[in-house]
């Protein structure tokens, strides 16, 4: 079961709508869904919310360390509350998934993502859950640094916001530890059907 839901991003208004902050968008949406407010917590180097759902304590965290030091925040909270790495879900932007889609994954490498790299190092293991929110790839490796720190085009932004709304529905399954069910909910993406043409009035 997931006890700690982490969203990755960079603090500050200049980063607010950028692709790299997709994890923040997801945790913000989850906070709205759970009707909680994230508050600054110096000891955990981030914005934190705590709530109880069906008798289970759930934590929401947005590290305020900047992306490259995300693990400092995640490990501080996880260790203090004795939350195992396998009970942690990290929502983050993912270059290898197209906007509007998401993938749920346990363990594995960090694929060059600096936030995940630091979480690996600070937790001492890659064995935690990731919710990979698609931002697409610019097509050229040299453009990646600029791409993640830019705001997506309006159509991509809409697709990403739809994806956040859809994947939030997996929260009850994630919290209950029903990971197969959660994976199905996250991976099932049906694009909206075009409306059939109206029959002509005779």
C-alpha positions as CSV (number, residue, x, y, z in Angstrom):
1,X,0.0,0.0,0.0
2,X,1.2,3.5,-0.7
3,X,1.5,5.8,2.3
4,X,3.6,8.7,0.8
5,X,2.6,10.4,-2.4
6,X,5.4,12.6,-3.8
7,X,5.2,15.1,-6.6
8,X,8.4,16.3,-8.2
9,X,9.0,19.8,-9.5
10,X,10.9,23.0,-9.0
11,X,9.7,25.7,-6.5
12,X,9.0,29.3,-7.6
13,X,6.5,31.0,-9.9
14,X,8.9,30.9,-12.9
15,X,8.7,27.1,-12.9
16,X,5.0,26.8,-12.2
17,X,3.6,25.7,-15.6
18,X,6.7,24.0,-16.9
19,X,6.8,20.3,-18.0
20,X,9.3,19.5,-15.2
21,X,6.6,20.3,-12.7
22,X,4.1,17.7,-13.8
23,X,4.6,15.9,-10.5
24,X,3.6,19.0,-8.6
25,X,0.4,19.3,-10.8
26,X,-0.5,15.7,-9.8
27,X,-0.1,16.1,-6.1
28,X,-1.9,19.5,-6.2
29,X,-4.8,17.7,-7.9
30,X,-4.7,14.9,-5.2
31,X,-4.7,17.5,-2.5
32,X,-7.8,19.1,-4.0
33,X,-9.5,15.7,-4.2
34,X,-8.7,14.9,-0.5
35,X,-9.5,18.5,0.5
36,X,-6.2,19.1,2.2
37,X,-3.7,21.9,2.0
38,X,0.1,21.4,1.7
39,X,2.0,23.5,4.2
40,X,5.7,24.3,4.4
41,X,7.6,21.9,6.7
42,X,11.3,22.9,7.2
43,X,12.3,19.6,8.7
44,X,11.2,17.8,5.6
45,X,12.4,20.5,3.1
46,X,9.1,20.6,1.4
47,X,5.4,21.3,1.4
48,X,3.5,18.5,3.3
49,X,-0.1,17.5,3.9
50,X,-1.3,14.6,6.2
51,X,-4.7,13.1,6.2
52,X,-6.5,9.9,7.2
53,X,-8.4,7.9,4.6
54,X,-10.4,4.8,5.7
55,X,-8.3,4.7,8.8
56,X,-5.0,4.9,7.0
57,X,-2.6,7.8,7.3
58,X,-1.6,9.3,4.0
59,X,1.2,11.8,3.3
60,X,1.5,14.2,0.4
61,X,4.9,15.8,-0.3
62,X,6.3,18.4,-2.8
63,X,10.0,18.8,-2.2
64,X,11.1,22.4,-2.3
65,X,14.8,21.6,-2.7
66,X,14.8,22.0,-6.5
67,X,14.7,18.9,-8.6
68,X,18.3,17.7,-8.2
69,X,18.0,17.4,-4.4
70,X,14.5,15.8,-4.3
71,X,15.8,12.8,-2.3
72,X,16.8,15.0,0.6
73,X,13.1,15.8,1.2
74,X,11.7,12.3,0.4
75,X,14.1,10.5,2.6
76,X,13.7,12.9,5.5
77,X,9.9,12.3,5.7
78,X,10.0,8.6,4.9
79,X,12.6,7.9,7.6
80,X,11.0,10.0,10.2
81,X,7.6,8.2,9.8
82,X,9.2,4.8,9.1
83,X,7.7,4.6,5.6
84,X,9.3,1.8,3.5
85,X,10.5,2.7,0.0
86,X,7.9,0.3,-1.4
87,X,5.2,2.4,0.2
88,X,6.3,5.5,-1.7
89,X,4.9,6.7,-5.0
90,X,6.8,9.4,-6.9
91,X,4.8,11.3,-9.6
92,X,7.2,12.8,-12.2
93,X,7.6,14.1,-15.7
94,X,8.6,11.4,-18.3
95,X,10.2,12.1,-21.6
96,X,9.6,8.6,-23.0
97,X,5.8,8.8,-22.6
98,X,3.6,11.1,-24.8
99,X,1.5,13.9,-23.3
100,X,-1.8,12.6,-22.1
101,X,-0.5,9.2,-21.2
102,X,1.0,7.8,-18.0
103,X,2.7,4.7,-16.8
104,X,2.9,3.1,-13.4
105,X,6.2,1.4,-12.6
106,X,8.0,-0.2,-9.6
107,X,11.8,0.0,-9.3
108,X,14.2,0.2,-12.2
109,X,16.7,2.8,-13.3
110,X,16.3,6.6,-13.2
111,X,16.8,7.1,-17.0
112,X,18.8,10.3,-16.4
113,X,16.0,12.0,-14.4
114,X,17.8,14.1,-11.8
115,X,15.0,14.0,-9.3
116,X,14.8,10.2,-9.4
117,X,18.6,9.9,-9.3
118,X,18.7,11.8,-6.0
119,X,15.8,9.8,-4.5
120,X,17.7,6.5,-5.5
121,X,20.8,7.8,-3.7
122,X,19.0,9.1,-0.6
123,X,16.7,6.1,-0.1
124,X,19.5,3.7,-0.9
125,X,17.3,1.7,-3.3
126,X,15.4,2.1,-6.6
127,X,12.6,0.0,-5.2
128,X,9.8,2.5,-4.9
129,X,6.8,3.2,-7.2
130,X,6.8,5.8,-9.9
131,X,3.9,7.4,-11.8
132,X,5.5,8.5,-15.0
133,X,3.5,11.4,-16.5
134,X,4.1,11.9,-20.2
135,X,5.6,15.1,-21.4
136,X,7.0,13.8,-24.7
137,X,10.5,14.2,-26.1
138,X,11.8,17.2,-28.2
139,X,13.4,14.7,-30.6
140,X,17.0,15.8,-30.0
141,X,18.9,14.9,-26.8
142,X,20.6,18.3,-26.7
143,X,17.2,20.1,-26.4
144,X,16.0,18.1,-23.4
145,X,17.2,20.6,-20.7
146,X,15.3,23.4,-22.4
147,X,12.3,21.3,-23.2
148,X,11.6,20.2,-19.6
149,X,11.9,23.8,-18.3
150,X,9.5,25.2,-20.9
151,X,5.7,25.4,-20.7
152,X,3.9,22.9,-22.9
153,X,1.9,24.0,-25.9
154,X,-1.8,24.5,-25.1
155,X,-2.9,21.2,-26.7
156,X,-0.2,19.3,-24.7
157,X,-1.1,21.1,-21.5
158,X,-4.7,20.1,-22.0
159,X,-3.7,16.5,-22.6
160,X,-1.5,16.5,-19.5
161,X,-4.2,18.0,-17.3
162,X,-6.7,15.4,-18.6
163,X,-4.1,12.7,-17.7
164,X,-3.7,14.1,-14.2
165,X,-7.5,14.0,-13.7
166,X,-7.8,10.5,-15.0
167,X,-4.9,9.0,-13.0
168,X,-6.0,10.6,-9.8
169,X,-8.9,8.0,-10.0
170,X,-6.3,5.3,-9.2
171,X,-5.7,6.8,-5.7
172,X,-8.0,4.4,-3.8
173,X,-6.4,1.4,-5.4
174,X,-2.9,2.8,-4.8
175,X,-3.6,3.5,-1.2
176,X,-5.1,0.0,-0.7
177,X,-2.1,-1.7,-2.3
178,X,-4.2,-3.0,-5.2
179,X,-1.4,-2.3,-7.7
180,X,-2.7,-4.4,-10.6
181,X,-6.0,-2.5,-10.5
182,X,-4.1,0.8,-10.2
183,X,-1.9,-0.1,-13.1
184,X,-5.0,-0.9,-15.2
185,X,-6.6,2.5,-14.3
186,X,-3.4,4.4,-15.1
187,X,-2.6,2.6,-18.4
188,X,-6.1,2.5,-19.9
189,X,-6.3,5.6,-22.0
190,X,-9.2,6.0,-24.4
191,X,-9.1,9.1,-26.5
192,X,-12.4,10.9,-26.6
193,X,-14.6,9.6,-29.4
194,X,-15.6,12.1,-32.1
195,X,-19.2,13.0,-32.0
196,X,-21.3,11.4,-34.7
197,X,-22.6,13.8,-37.3
198,X,-26.1,15.0,-36.6
199,X,-28.8,13.6,-38.9
200,X,-30.0,16.2,-41.3
201,X,-33.5,17.6,-40.6
202,X,-35.9,16.6,-43.4
